[in-house]
Amino acid sequence: NIPSIKQRDFEYVKNDIAAVKEAIGDHILKVIIENPLLNEDEMAGASRMCEEGGADYVKTSSGFNGKQHFYSLMESLRIMKKNAPHLEMKAAGGIDNYKLANNVLAAGVSKIGTSSGHVIMDQLNHVLENQKVDPEQKTGPRLI
């Protein structure tokens, strides 16, 4: 509800999210914030309301309101994580290469929405084929 966020009616946003969560019961609720349309304070308030309203996931954008540049996407993720630390995060909107995907995963997202999955995987495979692998490393790509 972008108009309510823009009007700083965060209580309405929280109640709206809570009503949806109540209606769906135990099903997972993902709320899309549309960060490209919001300033920092609006992102922070919307993120808090997602958590307080009972959402399970908060997503950066639908991808239909433009691509966020790298630094603004990373800042959006920082703001979301700071204001809704208990929610899972999903990043979307212009994640079209391995480097960006790797950075958003490192920022704490648990899901990525992309139409470039094949490109990202091709780039990852290229990285893995051209690096030495440490089989003892327990997490992440085992590059040395």
N, C-alpha and C positions, 0 to 999 in steps of 0.2 A: 504494500500500500504506500507507494511513493508520496502521494499528496499528504498523507498523515505524517510521514517522516519529515517532509519538508516543512510542515506546520509545527513540528516538534511535539506532536500529539503522540508521544511514545506509549502512554498508557493505553490508548486505543489500539496501537499496533500490538502490544503485548496481549491484550484481551482478544484480539482477532486471532492471533497465533494459538492462544490457549483454547479458544473455541474449536478451532480446527483439530487440535490435538485431542480434545475431549471427544470429538465426533469420530475420529479414526481409531481411537483406543490404542492398542499395542502396536499398530503399524508405525513405520518410520516416517517422521515428518521432516522434510527438507524445505528450508525457506531460502528463497533467492533474494538477495538484498539489492542487486543492481548497483554495485559500487561505482561504476562509471558516471552515474547520475547524481552521486551524493558527495558532499564534502566530508571532512574527517569527523566532525562532531555528529553528523547524521549517520555515518557508518558506525561510529561507536555506540550511539543510542540504539540503532537498529539491531546491532549485534547483541547488546545487553537484553533487549526485549525478546529476541529469539531464544536466548537461554532462559530468561525468566518466564517466558510463555510456554516452555516445555518442548521446544523443537529439539530434534536429534542432530540435525545437520544444518549448517549455514553455508550457503554457496555465494561466491563472489558476484556472479552475473549469469544471465541466460546466454550471453554471447551475442545477443541481438542488438546491443546498444554500443557497439564499437569495441575495438581491441584496446585493453589497457596496456600502456607502455610498461616495460619491465619494472621500473622503479615505482610506479604508481600501483601496480599489481602487488609487489612485495610489501609496500606500505599498507595497502588494503588488508593483506593477510596479517600483518603485524597488529593493526588496529582491531581486527576481528578476534584474533587470538587473545589479545590483552583484555578485551571487553566481554568475551564469551569463552573463557578458558576451558570449560567443560564440554563444549560442543565439538563434534567432528566438523572438519572444514572440507569443502570441495571448491576447487579453483576451476574457472572456465573463462573462455573469452580470449582467443588469440594464443593459446598454448600450442604452438605449432612446431616446436623443435625440442631436441633432447636437452639442451642446456637449460632452457626455460622450465621444462618439466622437472628436471633434476632440482633446480632451485626452489620451485614451489613445494616439492616433496620435502626438501630440507627445511622449509619454513613451517612444516607441520601439517600440511594437508594430507588427508587420507584418501582422497579421490581427485581425479582430474577429468574434466569434461573436455574432450577434444575431437575434432574430426580429422586430426592428423596423427592418429595412433600408429599407422603404418610407417610414416616418416620418422616419428620418434623412435620406434623400434629398430628401423633400419640404421639410424644414427647410433643408437645404443650398441647394436651388433657391430658396427664399424669400430666403435671405441673398444669394445671387448676383444675384438679380433686383433687389434693393434696394441694391446697392453698385455703385460704379464699378469697372470692371475695367481693370487695367493689362496689356495684351497682351505687354509686354516682360518681365514677371516670369517666371522660368524654372521655379519650383517652387511647389507648393501652389496653393490658390485665388488667383488674381491680383487680390486686392482692394486698393484704395487708399483 
